[in-house]
């Protein structure tokens, strides 16, 4: 049931920004024959950045951005959300066994990559003050993570350190120092 709901949420996010074409727009030209860009292509230098633009703007998240592109999740996470994304740094990806990242971005491993990325996202915007010690959070892939919050306010997600929290227009981005790996099914 949860998987079906999460699948519907992702499908809704994927289709929510599609616009109906008018007969004028449907006229074929070389430009209009090209596929339309999604929400991530919207140019807006005035508004707060969405979760994807936060990652794109960080030199420490180039591997995550490449993974989002390979999984075709850039437009999904650029939509209205809300989302909370636990964003591993480049150094976090480097801790994985050699060849792991390179293998996951291959087209034939897309479903495995998507499962891992979905284990880093929840469909709500969770502010730092809302995260409580022992709290469990349902992730998009159907798994759960556990929050650990110490008396001094330091936060861990499944024993992975949260290094920073960055608000975005469509949610929150928590920078983490390791990749969250979903439990095997």
Secondary structure, 3 states (H helix, E strand, C coil): CHHHHHHHHHHHHHHCCCCCCCCCCCCCCCCCCCCCCCHHHCCCCCCCCCHHHHHHCCHHHHHHHHHHHHCCCHHHHHCCCCEEEEEECHHHHHCCCCCHHHHHCCHHHHHHHHHHHHCCEECCCCCHHHCCCCCEEECCCCCEEEEEECCCCCEEECCEEEEEEEEECCEEEEEECCCCCCCCC
